[in-house]
Amino acid sequence: MVSLLVPRQLLSAAAADLAPEFNVRIHRGPSLDQEIPGTSLHLSTTDADDLEGLERELAMRFGVNPRFVQVRLQRYGLIRPEAAWR
């Protein structure tokens, strides 16, 4: 049900589009999910404020709160839990 609000593919595409604006690096690799062919995406940054800014922007785009986006990014494997310095 939650993935209807913020689908994996849409969140990945939006994060990839916005990441450079927030100094968040994009790392691509082969997809680990057989249902989603192509490449996987992982985000990283050395500054928590950059990640928080990206999360706020994504939250506004999807009409949810930033914590919701943070959890979706973690569950979808786009960020690691330790990257969410809150």
Secondary structure, DSSP 8 states (H G I E B T S, - for coil): -HHHHS-HHHHHHHHHHHGGGGT-EEEEEE-S-TTS-SEEEEEE-S-HHHHHHHHHHHHHHHTS-HHHHHHHHHHTTSS-GGG---
